[in-house]
Amino acid sequence: MRHRRTLTALACVTAALGSATAFATIGGSGPVPSTGATPTPIAEKVRVSSYPVYDARGRKVGSAKWRISPAGGNCCETYVAATPTGRIVEAGGTYPWYTDDNGQHWYQVKFQIPDQNDNGATVAGGEGATVVGPNGDIYGVTWDAYSGDHLQAYRYTAQTKTWAVSEVVMKSPFYDRPWLTYAKGPFTLNGTKTNQILDVTGGGITKDVDTLSPDGQDYSTPSYVVNDEKGSSAVPFRIPVVHNPAADWWQPHPGTGTIPLNAGGVLRTANTDDITGDNPCTVARLDPATSKWQCVTLTGHLQGVVRQDSRGYLTEVYPLGGGLVLATSRDGGVHWSSTTLTPPPGTGTTLETPDLFNVIANGKLKQAVVTSRWDDGSHHGHDLVFRVDESKPAPALMRTYAVGKGDIETGNDVSSLTMPRFDYESIALLPNGKIAVTFDDSSCLQPTTRDPNHDSPEVAILV
């Protein structure tokens, strides 16, 4: 039965994606056609609201002001990241948006989508992902079901202040919810050395077939993760502890299941095949010599969502009991110190879903921020941000911020037919210590033609 199941799974993947040989012919070896894009100022509605702040013991000690706006996104998702200059990028919907003044003014980077159908306010809009590379470069992908199932890649080059956009031909059909990882090289990709790799994954059938790019534009190299791992022999590996300032900014969304490493390379902890359920290894790495996934035996251990900051230190967060554990390691995961993060009284008691949290660690600031959504007895979701001091070997909670009113019940995926949706958490920690985070409450109204009372997650920026 297992052999038959595997053959069926492989047949499904082949039908959806084609063979690797066929993939290699798409687009050929030449450059992918690329166009530019011009950012356009958007007269976005902005409001300022105040919400409670709590000390490390959960006692209310005041309030904080947040600047709030819709700022892109789609029906159910907003996705924020920050650059070393303090630019905030929001890329949860069809097009990337950004602000250089903490949300007072927003720009939309709009480019042509082939075979455009109706991507206005009538429909939900596309789904995007973004990640920040070294020197403030921005990489992203955006998938739009309403434009003929197109996936497009964009890149902002900070040195020249220019945007480039290309069509990604090699993808599975219905590329639902893409995720994106930046990994420092060197790698050898298709026989050519590259200083970086961008890894994008998405799809409704399986997210186990990635495509790799050396430049964030040409995604023409397929990577069947579990198949690579099955063909590999586990090798010992210890996470190097080296300084790299770019690591404070390239931390991807937890949905990627990846951990970019300061010294170069990337680990992957999401190693269960979506179709077959096979799990060849707990942790894999992208082999720099072949750009294939290889099982590794770690010196040390990892669990939960893991980040490596610019100091080379590790931060991980995982649910336990009625709270979240935040742990730090200064030796590549061999030894850990931890603290438990729990909601202050009156701000919910149970994580809305076990994975509805996110964390960003900043080695220069010696801090981490964790966002999470907690349900109360009425199933109303409360969005909380924990700020954690990581200046000492033992992490310590500094304060907790409530963001939003905590007054609505939300669903988290397509099974939510009647409730507003808040699909995932997203957070950014700016160079000055300010925070950008996504949240949802009754004030987050984004009317559409079909639904004048439509609710969508919004972006809040600490003033």
C-alpha positions as CSV (number, residue, x, y, z in Angstrom):
1,M,0.0,0.0,0.0
2,R,2.8,2.4,0.8
3,H,4.5,1.8,-2.5
4,R,1.2,2.3,-4.3
5,R,0.5,5.5,-2.4
6,T,3.9,6.9,-3.3
7,L,3.4,6.2,-7.0
8,T,0.0,7.9,-6.8
9,A,1.6,10.9,-5.1
10,L,4.4,11.1,-7.6
11,A,1.8,10.9,-10.4
12,C,-0.1,13.8,-8.9
13,V,3.0,15.9,-8.7
14,T,4.1,15.0,-12.2
15,A,0.6,15.8,-13.6
16,A,0.6,19.1,-11.8
17,L,4.2,20.2,-12.4
18,G,5.6,18.2,-15.3
19,S,9.0,16.4,-15.2
20,A,12.2,18.1,-14.1
21,T,13.5,17.7,-17.6
22,A,10.5,19.5,-19.0
23,F,10.9,22.2,-16.4
24,A,14.5,22.8,-17.5
25,T,13.3,23.7,-21.0
26,I,10.9,26.3,-19.9
27,G,12.5,29.7,-20.5
28,G,15.7,28.1,-21.7
29,S,19.0,29.2,-20.4
30,G,18.7,32.8,-21.5
31,P,17.5,35.7,-19.3
32,V,13.9,35.9,-18.2
33,P,12.1,38.9,-19.8
34,S,11.9,41.6,-17.2
35,T,10.1,44.9,-17.0
36,G,10.3,47.8,-14.5
37,A,7.7,49.4,-12.3
38,T,7.2,52.9,-10.9
39,P,6.0,53.4,-7.3
40,T,2.9,55.5,-7.1
41,P,1.8,57.5,-4.0
42,I,-1.6,56.3,-2.7
43,A,-4.0,58.4,-0.7
44,E,-4.4,55.8,2.0
45,K,-6.7,56.3,5.0
46,V,-4.6,56.5,8.1
47,R,-5.7,56.6,11.7
48,V,-4.0,56.6,15.1
49,S,-5.3,54.5,18.0
50,S,-4.0,53.8,21.5
51,Y,-4.0,50.3,23.1
52,P,-2.8,49.1,26.5
53,V,0.8,48.2,27.4
54,Y,1.7,45.7,30.2
55,D,4.9,45.1,32.1
56,A,6.7,41.8,32.5
57,R,4.3,40.7,35.2
58,G,1.2,41.4,33.1
59,R,0.2,44.6,34.9
60,K,-1.1,47.5,32.8
61,V,1.4,50.4,32.8
62,G,0.0,52.7,30.2
63,S,-0.8,52.8,26.5
64,A,0.9,53.0,23.2
65,K,-0.1,54.8,20.0
66,W,-0.3,52.9,16.7
67,R,-0.6,54.3,13.2
68,I,-3.0,52.1,11.3
69,S,-4.0,51.7,7.6
70,P,-5.2,49.0,5.2
71,A,-2.0,49.4,3.1
72,G,-2.4,46.7,0.5
73,G,-3.0,43.1,1.6
74,N,-6.0,41.2,0.5
75,C,-9.2,39.8,2.0
76,C,-7.4,37.8,4.7
77,E,-3.7,38.4,4.7
78,T,-1.2,41.2,5.3
79,Y,2.6,40.5,5.2
80,V,5.1,43.1,6.6
81,A,8.9,43.2,6.5
82,A,11.4,46.0,7.3
83,T,14.7,47.1,5.7
84,P,17.9,48.5,7.4
85,T,16.8,52.0,6.4
86,G,13.5,51.7,8.2
87,R,11.4,51.1,5.1
88,I,8.3,49.0,5.8
89,V,7.1,46.7,3.0
90,E,3.6,45.3,2.9
91,A,3.2,42.5,0.3
92,G,0.3,40.3,1.3
93,G,-1.8,41.1,-1.8
94,T,-1.3,41.5,-5.5
95,Y,1.2,44.4,-5.4
96,P,3.9,45.4,-2.9
97,W,3.4,48.6,-0.9
98,Y,5.9,50.5,1.2
99,T,6.3,53.4,3.5
100,D,9.4,55.4,4.4
101,D,7.8,57.5,7.2
102,N,6.2,54.9,9.5
103,G,2.9,54.7,7.7
104,Q,2.1,58.3,7.2
105,H,2.4,58.0,3.4
106,W,2.3,54.8,1.3
107,Y,3.4,53.9,-2.2
108,Q,2.1,51.1,-4.3
109,V,4.4,49.3,-6.8
110,K,2.0,48.4,-9.6
111,F,3.0,46.5,-12.7
112,Q,1.2,44.8,-15.5
113,I,-0.3,41.4,-14.9
114,P,-0.9,39.5,-18.1
115,D,-4.5,38.6,-19.1
116,Q,-5.9,40.8,-16.3
117,N,-9.5,39.9,-15.4
118,D,-10.9,41.8,-12.4
119,N,-8.5,42.5,-9.6
120,G,-10.3,45.5,-8.3
121,A,-12.3,45.9,-5.1
122,T,-14.8,43.4,-6.4
123,V,-12.6,40.4,-5.7
124,A,-10.2,39.4,-3.0
125,G,-7.0,40.2,-4.8
126,G,-3.8,38.2,-5.1
127,E,-1.4,36.7,-2.6
128,G,2.2,37.9,-2.1
129,A,5.3,37.2,-0.1
130,T,8.4,39.3,0.4
131,V,11.9,39.0,2.0
132,V,14.7,41.6,2.4
133,G,18.2,40.7,1.2
134,P,21.5,42.3,2.0
135,N,21.9,46.1,1.6
136,G,18.2,46.7,1.7
137,D,17.4,44.9,-1.6
138,I,13.8,43.6,-1.6
139,Y,12.6,40.4,-3.2
140,G,9.1,39.2,-3.7
141,V,6.6,37.1,-5.5
142,T,2.9,37.6,-6.2
143,W,0.3,35.2,-7.3
144,D,-3.1,36.2,-8.7
145,A,-5.8,33.6,-9.4
146,Y,-7.9,36.3,-11.0
147,S,-5.5,37.1,-13.8
148,G,-5.2,33.7,-15.3
149,D,-3.1,32.0,-12.5
150,H,0.0,34.1,-13.0
151,L,3.0,34.2,-10.7
152,Q,5.3,37.1,-10.9
153,A,8.6,37.9,-9.3
154,Y,9.8,41.4,-8.4
155,R,13.1,42.8,-7.1
156,Y,14.0,46.2,-5.7
157,T,17.7,47.1,-6.0
158,A,18.5,49.6,-3.3
159,Q,21.7,50.8,-4.9
160,T,20.0,52.0,-8.1
161,K,16.5,52.5,-6.5
162,T,14.9,50.5,-9.3
163,W,12.3,47.8,-9.5
164,A,12.3,44.8,-11.9
165,V,9.5,42.4,-12.6
166,S,9.4,39.1,-14.4
167,E,6.9,36.3,-15.1
168,V,7.5,33.0,-13.3
169,V,6.6,30.3,-15.8
170,M,7.7,27.3,-13.9
171,K,5.1,26.8,-11.2
172,S,2.4,24.3,-10.1
173,P,-1.2,25.2,-11.0
174,F,-3.1,27.3,-8.5
175,Y,-0.1,28.6,-6.7
176,D,-2.0,29.3,-3.4
177,R,-0.2,31.2,-0.7
178,P,3.5,31.5,-1.8
179,W,6.3,31.7,0.7
180,L,9.8,33.0,0.0
181,T,13.3,32.5,1.5
182,Y,16.6,34.3,0.9
183,A,19.8,32.3,1.5
184,K,23.3,33.6,1.4
185,G,25.7,31.6,-0.9
186,P,27.9,30.6,-2.4
187,F,25.8,27.9,-4.1
188,T,26.3,26.0,-7.4
189,L,23.0,26.2,-9.3
190,N,22.7,24.5,-12.6
191,G,26.5,24.3,-12.8
192,T,27.0,28.0,-12.2
193,K,28.1,29.6,-9.0
194,T,25.9,32.2,-7.4
195,N,26.2,34.3,-4.3
196,Q,22.6,33.8,-3.2
197,I,19.5,31.7,-3.8
198,L,15.9,32.7,-3.6
199,D,13.5,29.7,-2.9
200,V,9.8,30.1,-3.6
201,T,7.2,27.6,-2.7
202,G,3.4,27.5,-3.1
203,G,0.5,25.6,-4.5
204,G,-2.8,24.0,-3.5
205,I,-1.8,20.4,-4.4
206,T,1.6,20.4,-2.7
207,K,4.2,22.9,-1.5
208,D,7.0,20.4,-1.6
209,V,8.1,21.4,-5.1
210,D,10.1,24.6,-4.9
211,T,11.7,26.7,-7.6
212,L,15.1,28.3,-7.1
213,S,16.5,31.5,-8.4
214,P,20.0,33.1,-8.4
215,D,18.7,36.6,-8.7
216,G,15.0,36.8,-7.6
217,Q,13.9,37.1,-11.3
218,D,14.7,33.8,-13.0
219,Y,12.9,31.0,-11.1
220,S,13.6,28.2,-13.6
221,T,15.2,25.5,-11.4
222,P,12.8,23.0,-9.8
223,S,13.5,21.4,-6.4
224,Y,11.4,18.5,-5.1
225,V,12.3,18.7,-1.5
226,V,11.4,15.3,-0.1
227,N,12.7,13.5,-3.2
228,D,16.1,15.2,-2.7
229,E,16.1,14.2,0.9
230,K,15.3,10.5,0.2
231,G,18.3,10.3,-2.1
232,S,20.7,11.8,0.5
233,S,22.7,10.4,3.4
234,A,22.5,12.3,6.6
235,V,25.7,14.3,7.4
236,P,26.7,15.9,10.7
237,F,26.2,19.6,10.8
238,R,26.7,22.3,13.5
239,I,25.2,25.8,13.0
240,P,28.1,28.3,12.7
241,V,28.0,31.3,15.0
242,V,29.2,34.2,12.9
243,H,28.3,37.9,12.7
244,N,26.3,39.0,9.7
245,P,24.3,42.3,9.8
246,A,22.0,41.1,6.9
247,A,20.6,38.4,9.2
248,D,18.4,40.8,11.1
249,W,16.4,41.5,8.0
250,W,16.2,38.4,5.9
251,Q,14.2,36.3,8.4
252,P,11.3,34.7,6.4
253,H,7.8,33.9,7.4
254,P,7.4,30.8,9.5
255,G,5.4,29.2,6.6
256,T,8.6,28.6,4.7
257,G,9.9,26.2,7.4
258,T,13.4,27.5,6.6
259,I,16.3,29.0,8.6
260,P,18.7,31.1,6.6
261,L,22.2,30.9,8.1
262,N,24.6,33.8,8.7
263,A,27.6,31.9,7.4
264,G,25.7,30.9,4.2
265,G,23.3,28.2,3.4
266,V,19.8,27.4,4.7
267,L,18.2,24.7,6.9
268,R,14.7,23.4,6.4
269,T,12.6,21.9,9.2
270,A,9.3,21.5,7.2
271,N,10.2,18.1,5.8
272,T,7.0,16.2,5.7
273,D,5.7,15.5,2.2
274,D,2.3,17.1,1.7
275,I,0.9,14.2,-0.3
276,T,2.6,11.0,0.9
277,G,3.2,12.0,4.5
278,D,6.8,10.8,4.2
279,N,9.4,12.5,6.5
280,P,12.9,11.5,5.4
281,C,14.6,13.7,8.0
282,T,13.9,16.2,10.8
283,V,16.3,18.8,9.5
284,A,17.8,19.3,6.0
285,R,20.1,21.8,4.4
286,L,20.5,23.0,0.9
287,D,23.8,21.5,-0.2
288,P,25.9,24.5,-1.5
289,A,27.7,22.2,-4.0
290,T,24.6,20.9,-5.7
291,S,21.6,23.0,-4.5
292,K,19.9,19.8,-3.5
293,W,18.3,19.2,-0.1
294,Q,20.4,16.9,2.1
295,C,19.5,15.4,5.5
296,V,21.7,16.6,8.4
297,T,22.3,15.4,11.9
298,L,22.5,18.5,14.0
299,T,24.9,19.2,16.9
300,G,22.2,20.6,19.1
301,H,18.5,20.7,18.7
302,L,15.8,22.9,17.2
303,Q,12.0,23.2,17.7
304,G,9.4,25.7,16.8
305,V,10.1,28.8,14.7
306,V,13.8,29.5,14.6
307,R,15.7,32.7,13.7
308,Q,19.4,33.5,13.6
309,D,20.2,37.1,14.3
310,S,23.1,39.3,13.2
311,R,25.2,38.1,16.2
312,G,24.8,34.5,15.1
313,Y,22.6,33.8,18.1
314,L,19.5,31.7,17.7
315,T,16.0,32.5,18.9
316,E,13.2,30.0,18.8
317,V,9.5,30.2,19.8
318,Y,7.0,27.3,20.3
319,P,3.7,26.8,22.1
320,L,3.7,24.9,25.4
321,G,0.9,24.6,27.9
322,G,-1.0,27.9,28.0
323,G,1.8,30.1,26.6
324,L,4.7,30.5,24.2
325,V,8.2,29.6,25.1
326,L,10.9,31.9,23.7
327,A,14.4,30.3,24.0
328,T,17.8,31.6,22.9
329,S,21.1,29.9,22.1
330,R,24.6,31.4,21.7
331,D,26.3,28.2,20.6
332,G,24.4,27.1,17.5
333,G,21.5,25.3,19.4
334,V,23.6,23.2,21.8
335,H,22.5,25.0,24.9
336,W,19.3,27.0,25.4
337,S,17.9,29.5,27.9
338,S,14.2,30.3,27.9
339,T,11.3,32.3,29.2
340,T,7.5,31.8,28.9
341,L,5.2,34.4,27.3
342,T,1.6,34.4,28.5
343,P,-1.2,36.9,27.8
344,P,-1.9,39.5,30.4
345,P,-5.3,39.2,32.2
346,G,-8.2,40.0,30.0
347,T,-6.4,39.5,26.7
348,G,-7.3,36.0,25.8
349,T,-6.2,32.6,27.2
350,T,-5.7,30.3,24.2
351,L,-3.8,30.6,21.0
352,E,-6.4,30.9,18.2
353,T,-4.5,28.2,16.3
354,P,-1.3,26.4,17.5
355,D,0.8,28.1,14.8
356,L,-0.7,31.6,14.9
357,F,2.4,33.4,16.0
358,N,5.6,34.9,14.5
359,V,8.9,36.1,15.7
360,I,11.7,38.5,14.5
361,A,15.1,38.7,16.3
362,N,17.4,41.7,15.9
363,G,21.0,41.2,17.1
364,K,21.9,44.9,16.8
365,L,19.0,45.9,19.1
366,K,19.5,42.7,21.2
367,Q,15.8,42.2,21.2
368,A,13.1,39.9,19.7
369,V,9.4,40.7,19.1
370,V,6.7,38.0,19.0
371,T,3.2,38.5,17.7
372,S,0.4,36.1,18.4
373,R,-3.4,36.0,18.5
374,W,-5.2,34.7,21.6
375,D,-8.9,33.8,21.9
376,D,-11.0,34.7,25.0
377,G,-14.1,32.8,26.3
378,S,-16.2,34.4,23.6
379,H,-13.7,33.3,20.8
380,H,-12.8,37.0,20.2
381,G,-9.2,37.2,19.0
382,H,-6.7,39.5,20.9
383,D,-3.5,40.4,19.0
384,L,-0.5,40.7,21.3
385,V,3.1,41.7,20.8
386,F,5.7,40.6,23.3
387,R,9.0,42.5,23.3
388,V,11.9,40.4,24.7
389,D,15.3,41.5,25.9
390,E,18.1,39.3,24.5
391,S,21.1,41.2,25.7
392,K,21.9,38.6,28.3
393,P,22.2,34.8,27.9
394,A,18.7,34.4,29.6
395,P,16.0,36.2,27.6
396,A,13.6,38.3,29.6
397,L,10.2,39.8,28.7
398,M,10.3,43.6,28.7
399,R,6.6,44.5,27.9
400,T,3.5,43.3,26.1
401,Y,1.5,45.4,23.7
402,A,-2.2,44.9,22.9
403,V,-2.9,45.8,19.3
404,G,-6.6,46.3,18.4
405,K,-9.8,46.0,20.3
406,G,-9.9,42.2,20.6
407,D,-13.6,42.2,19.7
408,I,-14.2,39.9,16.8
409,E,-14.0,36.2,16.0
410,T,-12.0,35.3,13.0
411,G,-11.3,32.2,10.9
412,N,-7.9,31.3,9.5
413,D,-8.3,29.5,6.2
414,V,-10.8,28.8,3.4
415,S,-13.0,26.7,5.7
416,S,-14.1,30.0,7.3
417,L,-17.2,30.8,5.2
418,T,-19.0,33.3,7.5
419,M,-16.4,34.8,9.8
420,P,-13.8,37.4,8.8
421,R,-10.4,35.8,8.1
422,F,-7.0,36.4,9.6
423,D,-4.8,33.7,8.1
424,Y,-1.4,34.3,9.6
425,E,0.7,36.6,11.8
426,S,3.3,39.0,10.5
427,I,5.7,41.4,12.3
428,A,8.7,43.6,11.6
429,L,11.2,45.2,14.0
430,L,12.6,48.5,12.7
431,P,16.1,49.8,13.2
432,N,14.9,52.3,15.8
433,G,13.0,49.7,17.8
434,K,9.6,50.6,16.4
435,I,7.3,47.7,15.5
436,A,5.1,47.0,12.5
437,V,2.5,44.3,12.9
438,T,-0.7,42.9,11.4
439,F,-3.9,42.6,13.4
440,D,-7.7,42.4,13.0
441,D,-10.7,43.9,14.9
442,S,-14.0,45.5,14.2
443,S,-12.4,48.7,13.0
444,C,-10.6,47.0,10.1
445,L,-13.2,47.6,7.5
446,Q,-12.3,47.4,3.8
447,P,-15.5,47.6,1.8
448,T,-15.7,45.8,-1.5
449,T,-18.3,46.0,-4.3
450,R,-19.9,42.7,-3.2
451,D,-19.5,43.2,0.6
452,P,-19.8,46.8,1.9
453,N,-19.0,45.5,5.5
454,H,-16.0,43.4,4.5
455,D,-13.3,43.1,7.2
456,S,-9.6,42.5,6.4
457,P,-6.4,42.5,8.5
458,E,-4.6,45.8,8.7
459,V,-1.1,47.1,9.4
460,A,-0.3,48.9,12.7
461,I,2.9,50.7,13.3
462,L,4.1,51.8,16.7
463,V,4.3,55.6,16.9
